[in-house]
Amino acid sequence: MTASAYETDLGQNPANYEPLSPLTFLKRSAAVFPDRVAVIHGPERYTYRETYARARRLASALAAHGIGRDDTVAIMLPNVPQMVEVHFGVPMCGAVLNTLNTRLDAKILGFILNHADAKVLITDTEFSPVIREALEIAERDILVIDVVDPQGPGGDQLGATDYESFIAGGDPDYDWRPTDDEWRAISLNYTSGTTGNPKGVVYHHRGAYLNALGNAVTWGIGRHATYLWTLPMFHCNGWCFPWTIVALAGTHVCLRRVEAKPIFEAIEAHGVTHFSGAPVVLSLLINASDELKAKARPGVKIMTAAAAPPPPVLAAMEEMGFDVTHVYGLTETYGPAVVCEWKGEWDDRPLDERARLKSRQGVRYQVLEGITVKDPATMEDVPADGATMGEIMMRGNIVMKGYLKNPKATAEAFEGGWFHSGDLAVMHPDGYVEIRDRSKDIIISGGENISTIEVEGVLYKHPAVLEAAVVARPDQKWGETPCAFVTLKPNGTATAEEIIAFCRDNLAHYKCPRTVVFGDLPKTSTGKVQKFVLRDKARAL
């Protein structure tokens, strides 16, 4: 077959093709807006010129220690300036960024450090107790670099050097090279371990680039936005917003602790325009004092995800003057990939109706190629009737590369040419998706996934427990919290407080039940616990 004229002498070359990477965003913003403030952390200020130089120093220092292509650099930091810098400096030397969930226990952290073959760990001294234990579990030769934040609570230094000393030895003019392949890994994010050990989700440069810009387009963020970090940057790389805000030459306002007072004070002091977070952040604001609420600025935009915010919460936020956008996504989709796109004709609907519409998950981001709701057994689309349930499935450039060292889980996730989310939903006639339940009974509390199986396993270890089942209980603050239904052994005695304390001794605290109900468990004729009955009971509590 004769080649088309459009395929002749029109190949890729350095002048017309460059692999996509979000690292180029910092280079541009530093060149165009060198003196603009890039990062604020209490009294600290870093311009784009300084942030770029610090990221290059980090890349240079890592390279000097032999860190390079596809080496894993683990990060255990709160939302501090260094967390912005590592999103650029680590991949600038070819390494892969692995941000760790600061709420995890030592056992899981040790597993991650081993599974990821981490060669470097950059950690804030606040987390020294759990990191010390995790390093003992990992039994790896890891270069530990301590971040000593004057605004933090302090803590022991575990490494041979601290972050500032480490990057001081690096070159601020380090001649880093953009990736030669946009499919190369840029970051590694572990799931919350909903079924045993967590899975390592691998992102590529192309997906990070596209979703970073997808955030800007979807949310309508303009140049020089001021973004408050209420969302943990460890979570799906902060939903790609470290790269988004830099692309817009915006300002990152760091926040170590997510509390109502510093949020309102930052809004007033820095002219915050945008921030993100789980519904728990919305509850913090709603329940704040009138004195703090007076500091709010009308029109501040909030992006929220995780368990759908209850309509009363969305209504209360609107009454306070905040503009809330509801999104949906998973670790496997670089964070948010679906948005409840608002339509002007809904503006005149009653408040409760607007809140109900806004609580739906919505439609695909522009950078996601497809979303559908299918019967997972037949892979046929369910009717768009708002009633028939199926599994949410997605495909496109912002779906992960796969799970690190787990070909079986990767193949299962991509079966049939779609990414299987595991979330059960309906498709409305207008094409908007709405979650109705979650497969595997995952609980989403404060934006974190909790496995009921894991919690039940701990409950069964209690000497007085005969049977246990855990389901989600709706919670105004956290979205959902674990509710444990427990049957005690004959002659067994325990109070709800004792059961909860036992769990806190054996689990990360956010995974522990907030409620314990004693009694017999409802079962089918084959002995299977009827969790749908328990969910109804939990909702009625």
Secondary structure by P-SEA (a helix, b strand, c coil): cccccccccccccccccccccccaaaaaaaaacccccccccccccccaaaaaaaaaaaaaaaaaacccccbbbbbbccccaaaaaaacccccccbbbbbccccccaaaaaaaaaaacccbbbbcccaaaaaaaaaaaaccccbbbbbbcccccbbbbcccccccccccccccccccccccccccccccccccccccbbbbbbbcaaaaaaaaaaaaaaaccccbbbbbcccccccccccaaaaaaaaacbbbbbbccccaaaaaaaaaacccccccccaaaaaaaaaccaaaaaaccccbbbbbbcccccaaaaaaaaaabbbbbbbbbcccccccccccccccccccccaaaaaaaaaccccccccccccccccccccccccccccbbbbbbbccccccccccccaaaaaaaaccccccccbbbbbccccbbbbccccccccccccbbbbaaaaaaaaaaccccccbbbbbcccccccbbbbbbbbbcccccccaaaaaaaaaaccccccccccccccbbbbccccccaaaaaaaaaaac
